[in-house]
Amino acid sequence: MKKEKGQRPLYIDFDQHTDGDAEFKRELVSLIIADITELQKSLVAATRSNNPDVFLKGCHKSKTTVEIVNDKEFSLLLEELEAKIVQEKYFRSAVLEEQILLFNKLSTDVLESLSELSQ
């Protein structure tokens, strides 16, 4: 685990998922990046359309990826955000907006750290 200034540490056990295969590791990193990016886009689409189901489907689809990323703060925030969206059924509360901003920051930080691995 390497941490550069401004990067989020990664706790992904790549050997567990790739058996040490460097090419498969690069492919896995690319898949994780694509999945988290899609999750971010689903949140944007859900807030624009005020349709929680769009984000909830994105969360369901990315559960395995979030588990692989193994970032407890990111996972917990995503669970809280998902529960809050289910509870409120809309995106206009201050608490929810704060969680969305934090999710966007954390997911972007994770993506930046993963991007370093894909180079």
Chimera marker file (.cmm) of the C-alpha trace (Angstrom):
<marker_set name="trace">
<marker id="1" x="0.000" y="0.000" z="0.000" r="1" g="1" b="0" radius="0.5"/>
<marker id="2" x="1.588" y="3.210" z="-1.175" r="1" g="1" b="0" radius="0.5"/>
<marker id="3" x="0.269" y="6.642" z="-0.317" r="1" g="1" b="0" radius="0.5"/>
<marker id="4" x="1.187" y="9.771" z="-2.202" r="1" g="1" b="0" radius="0.5"/>
<marker id="5" x="0.227" y="13.292" z="-1.159" r="1" g="1" b="0" radius="0.5"/>
<marker id="6" x="-3.478" y="13.730" z="-1.756" r="1" g="1" b="0" radius="0.5"/>
<marker id="7" x="-4.078" y="10.059" z="-2.469" r="1" g="1" b="0" radius="0.5"/>
<marker id="8" x="-6.400" y="7.820" z="-0.512" r="1" g="1" b="0" radius="0.5"/>
<marker id="9" x="-4.734" y="4.650" z="0.758" r="1" g="1" b="0" radius="0.5"/>
<marker id="10" x="-5.970" y="1.475" z="-0.906" r="1" g="1" b="0" radius="0.5"/>
<marker id="11" x="-6.644" y="-1.668" z="1.094" r="1" g="1" b="0" radius="0.5"/>
<marker id="12" x="-7.340" y="-3.935" z="-1.860" r="1" g="1" b="0" radius="0.5"/>
<marker id="13" x="-5.815" y="-7.398" z="-1.574" r="1" g="1" b="0" radius="0.5"/>
<marker id="14" x="-4.992" y="-7.760" z="-5.252" r="1" g="1" b="0" radius="0.5"/>
<marker id="15" x="-3.180" y="-11.079" z="-4.754" r="1" g="1" b="0" radius="0.5"/>
<marker id="16" x="-6.384" y="-12.594" z="-3.364" r="1" g="1" b="0" radius="0.5"/>
<marker id="17" x="-8.250" y="-11.591" z="-6.510" r="1" g="1" b="0" radius="0.5"/>
<marker id="18" x="-5.534" y="-11.997" z="-9.162" r="1" g="1" b="0" radius="0.5"/>
<marker id="19" x="-3.156" y="-14.719" z="-7.879" r="1" g="1" b="0" radius="0.5"/>
<marker id="20" x="-0.321" y="-12.259" z="-8.492" r="1" g="1" b="0" radius="0.5"/>
<marker id="21" x="-1.040" y="-11.986" z="-12.231" r="1" g="1" b="0" radius="0.5"/>
<marker id="22" x="0.080" y="-8.433" z="-13.152" r="1" g="1" b="0" radius="0.5"/>
<marker id="23" x="-2.002" y="-8.276" z="-16.337" r="1" g="1" b="0" radius="0.5"/>
<marker id="24" x="-5.126" y="-9.421" z="-14.511" r="1" g="1" b="0" radius="0.5"/>
<marker id="25" x="-4.395" y="-6.855" z="-11.774" r="1" g="1" b="0" radius="0.5"/>
<marker id="26" x="-4.356" y="-4.062" z="-14.389" r="1" g="1" b="0" radius="0.5"/>
<marker id="27" x="-7.604" y="-5.399" z="-15.835" r="1" g="1" b="0" radius="0.5"/>
<marker id="28" x="-9.184" y="-5.593" z="-12.374" r="1" g="1" b="0" radius="0.5"/>
<marker id="29" x="-8.117" y="-2.013" z="-11.595" r="1" g="1" b="0" radius="0.5"/>
<marker id="30" x="-9.722" y="-0.867" z="-14.862" r="1" g="1" b="0" radius="0.5"/>
<marker id="31" x="-12.943" y="-2.709" z="-14.022" r="1" g="1" b="0" radius="0.5"/>
<marker id="32" x="-13.057" y="-1.204" z="-10.525" r="1" g="1" b="0" radius="0.5"/>
<marker id="33" x="-12.492" y="2.283" z="-11.931" r="1" g="1" b="0" radius="0.5"/>
<marker id="34" x="-15.272" y="1.780" z="-14.476" r="1" g="1" b="0" radius="0.5"/>
<marker id="35" x="-17.679" y="0.464" z="-11.859" r="1" g="1" b="0" radius="0.5"/>
<marker id="36" x="-17.078" y="3.287" z="-9.358" r="1" g="1" b="0" radius="0.5"/>
<marker id="37" x="-17.368" y="5.831" z="-12.165" r="1" g="1" b="0" radius="0.5"/>
<marker id="38" x="-20.685" y="4.268" z="-13.175" r="1" g="1" b="0" radius="0.5"/>
<marker id="39" x="-21.837" y="4.419" z="-9.543" r="1" g="1" b="0" radius="0.5"/>
<marker id="40" x="-20.996" y="8.135" z="-9.438" r="1" g="1" b="0" radius="0.5"/>
<marker id="41" x="-22.939" y="8.669" z="-12.669" r="1" g="1" b="0" radius="0.5"/>
<marker id="42" x="-25.941" y="6.787" z="-11.275" r="1" g="1" b="0" radius="0.5"/>
<marker id="43" x="-25.999" y="9.150" z="-8.300" r="1" g="1" b="0" radius="0.5"/>
<marker id="44" x="-25.902" y="12.186" z="-10.605" r="1" g="1" b="0" radius="0.5"/>
<marker id="45" x="-28.682" y="10.735" z="-12.760" r="1" g="1" b="0" radius="0.5"/>
<marker id="46" x="-30.766" y="9.868" z="-9.697" r="1" g="1" b="0" radius="0.5"/>
<marker id="47" x="-30.460" y="13.352" z="-8.211" r="1" g="1" b="0" radius="0.5"/>
<marker id="48" x="-31.225" y="15.065" z="-11.529" r="1" g="1" b="0" radius="0.5"/>
<marker id="49" x="-34.323" y="12.960" z="-12.111" r="1" g="1" b="0" radius="0.5"/>
<marker id="50" x="-35.175" y="12.747" z="-8.382" r="1" g="1" b="0" radius="0.5"/>
<marker id="51" x="-35.448" y="8.988" z="-8.900" r="1" g="1" b="0" radius="0.5"/>
<marker id="52" x="-33.765" y="7.081" z="-6.052" r="1" g="1" b="0" radius="0.5"/>
<marker id="53" x="-34.137" y="3.764" z="-7.885" r="1" g="1" b="0" radius="0.5"/>
<marker id="54" x="-31.447" y="4.768" z="-10.391" r="1" g="1" b="0" radius="0.5"/>
<marker id="55" x="-28.864" y="5.081" z="-7.604" r="1" g="1" b="0" radius="0.5"/>
<marker id="56" x="-30.146" y="2.081" z="-5.670" r="1" g="1" b="0" radius="0.5"/>
<marker id="57" x="-29.705" y="-0.106" z="-8.771" r="1" g="1" b="0" radius="0.5"/>
<marker id="58" x="-26.189" y="1.305" z="-9.164" r="1" g="1" b="0" radius="0.5"/>
<marker id="59" x="-25.421" y="0.438" z="-5.539" r="1" g="1" b="0" radius="0.5"/>
<marker id="60" x="-26.685" y="-3.097" z="-5.989" r="1" g="1" b="0" radius="0.5"/>
<marker id="61" x="-24.630" y="-3.562" z="-9.150" r="1" g="1" b="0" radius="0.5"/>
<marker id="62" x="-21.438" y="-2.295" z="-7.512" r="1" g="1" b="0" radius="0.5"/>
<marker id="63" x="-21.648" y="-4.194" z="-4.190" r="1" g="1" b="0" radius="0.5"/>
<marker id="64" x="-18.889" y="-6.635" z="-5.158" r="1" g="1" b="0" radius="0.5"/>
<marker id="65" x="-16.631" y="-3.823" z="-6.330" r="1" g="1" b="0" radius="0.5"/>
<marker id="66" x="-17.130" y="-1.922" z="-3.080" r="1" g="1" b="0" radius="0.5"/>
<marker id="67" x="-16.246" y="-5.091" z="-1.144" r="1" g="1" b="0" radius="0.5"/>
<marker id="68" x="-13.071" y="-5.541" z="-3.221" r="1" g="1" b="0" radius="0.5"/>
<marker id="69" x="-12.054" y="-1.905" z="-2.635" r="1" g="1" b="0" radius="0.5"/>
<marker id="70" x="-12.181" y="-2.733" z="1.086" r="1" g="1" b="0" radius="0.5"/>
<marker id="71" x="-12.346" y="0.910" z="2.195" r="1" g="1" b="0" radius="0.5"/>
<marker id="72" x="-14.401" y="0.877" z="5.380" r="1" g="1" b="0" radius="0.5"/>
<marker id="73" x="-15.186" y="4.610" z="5.353" r="1" g="1" b="0" radius="0.5"/>
<marker id="74" x="-16.272" y="4.460" z="1.704" r="1" g="1" b="0" radius="0.5"/>
<marker id="75" x="-18.386" y="1.323" z="2.284" r="1" g="1" b="0" radius="0.5"/>
<marker id="76" x="-20.053" y="2.725" z="5.393" r="1" g="1" b="0" radius="0.5"/>
<marker id="77" x="-20.827" y="6.031" z="3.720" r="1" g="1" b="0" radius="0.5"/>
<marker id="78" x="-22.331" y="4.240" z="0.741" r="1" g="1" b="0" radius="0.5"/>
<marker id="79" x="-24.519" y="2.103" z="3.049" r="1" g="1" b="0" radius="0.5"/>
<marker id="80" x="-25.659" y="5.203" z="4.965" r="1" g="1" b="0" radius="0.5"/>
<marker id="81" x="-26.361" y="7.091" z="1.753" r="1" g="1" b="0" radius="0.5"/>
<marker id="82" x="-28.337" y="4.180" z="0.348" r="1" g="1" b="0" radius="0.5"/>
<marker id="83" x="-30.388" y="3.847" z="3.564" r="1" g="1" b="0" radius="0.5"/>
<marker id="84" x="-31.034" y="7.588" z="3.722" r="1" g="1" b="0" radius="0.5"/>
<marker id="85" x="-32.215" y="7.646" z="0.111" r="1" g="1" b="0" radius="0.5"/>
<marker id="86" x="-34.565" y="4.713" z="0.767" r="1" g="1" b="0" radius="0.5"/>
<marker id="87" x="-35.869" y="6.428" z="3.898" r="1" g="1" b="0" radius="0.5"/>
<marker id="88" x="-36.374" y="9.891" z="2.406" r="1" g="1" b="0" radius="0.5"/>
<marker id="89" x="-37.248" y="8.983" z="-1.186" r="1" g="1" b="0" radius="0.5"/>
<marker id="90" x="-35.845" y="12.282" z="-2.422" r="1" g="1" b="0" radius="0.5"/>
<marker id="91" x="-32.538" y="14.157" z="-2.598" r="1" g="1" b="0" radius="0.5"/>
<marker id="92" x="-33.237" y="17.568" z="-1.129" r="1" g="1" b="0" radius="0.5"/>
<marker id="93" x="-32.375" y="17.231" z="2.575" r="1" g="1" b="0" radius="0.5"/>
<marker id="94" x="-29.275" y="18.963" z="3.928" r="1" g="1" b="0" radius="0.5"/>
<marker id="95" x="-27.994" y="15.753" z="5.539" r="1" g="1" b="0" radius="0.5"/>
<marker id="96" x="-28.394" y="13.833" z="2.316" r="1" g="1" b="0" radius="0.5"/>
<marker id="97" x="-26.731" y="16.564" z="0.273" r="1" g="1" b="0" radius="0.5"/>
<marker id="98" x="-23.783" y="16.520" z="2.711" r="1" g="1" b="0" radius="0.5"/>
<marker id="99" x="-23.493" y="12.727" z="2.361" r="1" g="1" b="0" radius="0.5"/>
<marker id="100" x="-23.620" y="13.027" z="-1.433" r="1" g="1" b="0" radius="0.5"/>
<marker id="101" x="-20.772" y="15.567" z="-1.383" r="1" g="1" b="0" radius="0.5"/>
<marker id="102" x="-18.714" y="13.310" z="0.890" r="1" g="1" b="0" radius="0.5"/>
<marker id="103" x="-19.450" y="10.291" z="-1.309" r="1" g="1" b="0" radius="0.5"/>
<marker id="104" x="-18.324" y="12.219" z="-4.388" r="1" g="1" b="0" radius="0.5"/>
<marker id="105" x="-15.090" y="13.243" z="-2.657" r="1" g="1" b="0" radius="0.5"/>
<marker id="106" x="-14.303" y="9.761" z="-1.319" r="1" g="1" b="0" radius="0.5"/>
<marker id="107" x="-15.122" y="8.023" z="-4.582" r="1" g="1" b="0" radius="0.5"/>
<marker id="108" x="-13.019" y="10.525" z="-6.532" r="1" g="1" b="0" radius="0.5"/>
<marker id="109" x="-10.114" y="9.988" z="-4.112" r="1" g="1" b="0" radius="0.5"/>
<marker id="110" x="-10.416" y="6.207" z="-4.533" r="1" g="1" b="0" radius="0.5"/>
<marker id="111" x="-10.507" y="6.627" z="-8.318" r="1" g="1" b="0" radius="0.5"/>
<marker id="112" x="-7.390" y="8.803" z="-8.256" r="1" g="1" b="0" radius="0.5"/>
<marker id="113" x="-5.511" y="6.237" z="-6.171" r="1" g="1" b="0" radius="0.5"/>
<marker id="114" x="-6.628" y="3.434" z="-8.509" r="1" g="1" b="0" radius="0.5"/>
<marker id="115" x="-5.582" y="5.479" z="-11.540" r="1" g="1" b="0" radius="0.5"/>
<marker id="116" x="-2.048" y="5.576" z="-10.156" r="1" g="1" b="0" radius="0.5"/>
<marker id="117" x="-2.023" y="1.768" z="-10.221" r="1" g="1" b="0" radius="0.5"/>
<marker id="118" x="-3.239" y="1.557" z="-13.797" r="1" g="1" b="0" radius="0.5"/>
<marker id="119" x="-0.329" y="3.594" z="-15.177" r="1" g="1" b="0" radius="0.5"/>
<link id1="1" id2="2" r="1" g="1" b="0" radius="0.2"/>
<link id1="2" id2="3" r="1" g="1" b="0" radius="0.2"/>
<link id1="3" id2="4" r="1" g="1" b="0" radius="0.2"/>
<link id1="4" id2="5" r="1" g="1" b="0" radius="0.2"/>
<link id1="5" id2="6" r="1" g="1" b="0" radius="0.2"/>
<link id1="6" id2="7" r="1" g="1" b="0" radius="0.2"/>
<link id1="7" id2="8" r="1" g="1" b="0" radius="0.2"/>
<link id1="8" id2="9" r="1" g="1" b="0" radius="0.2"/>
<link id1="9" id2="10" r="1" g="1" b="0" radius="0.2"/>
<link id1="10" id2="11" r="1" g="1" b="0" radius="0.2"/>
<link id1="11" id2="12" r="1" g="1" b="0" radius="0.2"/>
<link id1="12" id2="13" r="1" g="1" b="0" radius="0.2"/>
<link id1="13" id2="14" r="1" g="1" b="0" radius="0.2"/>
<link id1="14" id2="15" r="1" g="1" b="0" radius="0.2"/>
<link id1="15" id2="16" r="1" g="1" b="0" radius="0.2"/>
<link id1="16" id2="17" r="1" g="1" b="0" radius="0.2"/>
<link id1="17" id2="18" r="1" g="1" b="0" radius="0.2"/>
<link id1="18" id2="19" r="1" g="1" b="0" radius="0.2"/>
<link id1="19" id2="20" r="1" g="1" b="0" radius="0.2"/>
<link id1="20" id2="21" r="1" g="1" b="0" radius="0.2"/>
<link id1="21" id2="22" r="1" g="1" b="0" radius="0.2"/>
<link id1="22" id2="23" r="1" g="1" b="0" radius="0.2"/>
<link id1="23" id2="24" r="1" g="1" b="0" radius="0.2"/>
<link id1="24" id2="25" r="1" g="1" b="0" radius="0.2"/>
<link id1="25" id2="26" r="1" g="1" b="0" radius="0.2"/>
<link id1="26" id2="27" r="1" g="1" b="0" radius="0.2"/>
<link id1="27" id2="28" r="1" g="1" b="0" radius="0.2"/>
<link id1="28" id2="29" r="1" g="1" b="0" radius="0.2"/>
<link id1="29" id2="30" r="1" g="1" b="0" radius="0.2"/>
<link id1="30" id2="31" r="1" g="1" b="0" radius="0.2"/>
<link id1="31" id2="32" r="1" g="1" b="0" radius="0.2"/>
<link id1="32" id2="33" r="1" g="1" b="0" radius="0.2"/>
<link id1="33" id2="34" r="1" g="1" b="0" radius="0.2"/>
<link id1="34" id2="35" r="1" g="1" b="0" radius="0.2"/>
<link id1="35" id2="36" r="1" g="1" b="0" radius="0.2"/>
<link id1="36" id2="37" r="1" g="1" b="0" radius="0.2"/>
<link id1="37" id2="38" r="1" g="1" b="0" radius="0.2"/>
<link id1="38" id2="39" r="1" g="1" b="0" radius="0.2"/>
<link id1="39" id2="40" r="1" g="1" b="0" radius="0.2"/>
<link id1="40" id2="41" r="1" g="1" b="0" radius="0.2"/>
<link id1="41" id2="42" r="1" g="1" b="0" radius="0.2"/>
<link id1="42" id2="43" r="1" g="1" b="0" radius="0.2"/>
<link id1="43" id2="44" r="1" g="1" b="0" radius="0.2"/>
<link id1="44" id2="45" r="1" g="1" b="0" radius="0.2"/>
<link id1="45" id2="46" r="1" g="1" b="0" radius="0.2"/>
<link id1="46" id2="47" r="1" g="1" b="0" radius="0.2"/>
<link id1="47" id2="48" r="1" g="1" b="0" radius="0.2"/>
<link id1="48" id2="49" r="1" g="1" b="0" radius="0.2"/>
<link id1="49" id2="50" r="1" g="1" b="0" radius="0.2"/>
<link id1="50" id2="51" r="1" g="1" b="0" radius="0.2"/>
<link id1="51" id2="52" r="1" g="1" b="0" radius="0.2"/>
<link id1="52" id2="53" r="1" g="1" b="0" radius="0.2"/>
<link id1="53" id2="54" r="1" g="1" b="0" radius="0.2"/>
<link id1="54" id2="55" r="1" g="1" b="0" radius="0.2"/>
<link id1="55" id2="56" r="1" g="1" b="0" radius="0.2"/>
<link id1="56" id2="57" r="1" g="1" b="0" radius="0.2"/>
<link id1="57" id2="58" r="1" g="1" b="0" radius="0.2"/>
<link id1="58" id2="59" r="1" g="1" b="0" radius="0.2"/>
<link id1="59" id2="60" r="1" g="1" b="0" radius="0.2"/>
<link id1="60" id2="61" r="1" g="1" b="0" radius="0.2"/>
<link id1="61" id2="62" r="1" g="1" b="0" radius="0.2"/>
<link id1="62" id2="63" r="1" g="1" b="0" radius="0.2"/>
<link id1="63" id2="64" r="1" g="1" b="0" radius="0.2"/>
<link id1="64" id2="65" r="1" g="1" b="0" radius="0.2"/>
<link id1="65" id2="66" r="1" g="1" b="0" radius="0.2"/>
<link id1="66" id2="67" r="1" g="1" b="0" radius="0.2"/>
<link id1="67" id2="68" r="1" g="1" b="0" radius="0.2"/>
<link id1="68" id2="69" r="1" g="1" b="0" radius="0.2"/>
<link id1="69" id2="70" r="1" g="1" b="0" radius="0.2"/>
<link id1="70" id2="71" r="1" g="1" b="0" radius="0.2"/>
<link id1="71" id2="72" r="1" g="1" b="0" radius="0.2"/>
<link id1="72" id2="73" r="1" g="1" b="0" radius="0.2"/>
<link id1="73" id2="74" r="1" g="1" b="0" radius="0.2"/>
<link id1="74" id2="75" r="1" g="1" b="0" radius="0.2"/>
<link id1="75" id2="76" r="1" g="1" b="0" radius="0.2"/>
<link id1="76" id2="77" r="1" g="1" b="0" radius="0.2"/>
<link id1="77" id2="78" r="1" g="1" b="0" radius="0.2"/>
<link id1="78" id2="79" r="1" g="1" b="0" radius="0.2"/>
<link id1="79" id2="80" r="1" g="1" b="0" radius="0.2"/>
<link id1="80" id2="81" r="1" g="1" b="0" radius="0.2"/>
<link id1="81" id2="82" r="1" g="1" b="0" radius="0.2"/>
<link id1="82" id2="83" r="1" g="1" b="0" radius="0.2"/>
<link id1="83" id2="84" r="1" g="1" b="0" radius="0.2"/>
<link id1="84" id2="85" r="1" g="1" b="0" radius="0.2"/>
<link id1="85" id2="86" r="1" g="1" b="0" radius="0.2"/>
<link id1="86" id2="87" r="1" g="1" b="0" radius="0.2"/>
<link id1="87" id2="88" r="1" g="1" b="0" radius="0.2"/>
<link id1="88" id2="89" r="1" g="1" b="0" radius="0.2"/>
<link id1="89" id2="90" r="1" g="1" b="0" radius="0.2"/>
<link id1="90" id2="91" r="1" g="1" b="0" radius="0.2"/>
<link id1="91" id2="92" r="1" g="1" b="0" radius="0.2"/>
<link id1="92" id2="93" r="1" g="1" b="0" radius="0.2"/>
<link id1="93" id2="94" r="1" g="1" b="0" radius="0.2"/>
<link id1="94" id2="95" r="1" g="1" b="0" radius="0.2"/>
<link id1="95" id2="96" r="1" g="1" b="0" radius="0.2"/>
<link id1="96" id2="97" r="1" g="1" b="0" radius="0.2"/>
<link id1="97" id2="98" r="1" g="1" b="0" radius="0.2"/>
<link id1="98" id2="99" r="1" g="1" b="0" radius="0.2"/>
<link id1="99" id2="100" r="1" g="1" b="0" radius="0.2"/>
<link id1="100" id2="101" r="1" g="1" b="0" radius="0.2"/>
<link id1="101" id2="102" r="1" g="1" b="0" radius="0.2"/>
<link id1="102" id2="103" r="1" g="1" b="0" radius="0.2"/>
<link id1="103" id2="104" r="1" g="1" b="0" radius="0.2"/>
<link id1="104" id2="105" r="1" g="1" b="0" radius="0.2"/>
<link id1="105" id2="106" r="1" g="1" b="0" radius="0.2"/>
<link id1="106" id2="107" r="1" g="1" b="0" radius="0.2"/>
<link id1="107" id2="108" r="1" g="1" b="0" radius="0.2"/>
<link id1="108" id2="109" r="1" g="1" b="0" radius="0.2"/>
<link id1="109" id2="110" r="1" g="1" b="0" radius="0.2"/>
<link id1="110" id2="111" r="1" g="1" b="0" radius="0.2"/>
<link id1="111" id2="112" r="1" g="1" b="0" radius="0.2"/>
<link id1="112" id2="113" r="1" g="1" b="0" radius="0.2"/>
<link id1="113" id2="114" r="1" g="1" b="0" radius="0.2"/>
<link id1="114" id2="115" r="1" g="1" b="0" radius="0.2"/>
<link id1="115" id2="116" r="1" g="1" b="0" radius="0.2"/>
<link id1="116" id2="117" r="1" g="1" b="0" radius="0.2"/>
<link id1="117" id2="118" r="1" g="1" b="0" radius="0.2"/>
<link id1="118" id2="119" r="1" g="1" b="0" radius="0.2"/>
</marker_set>
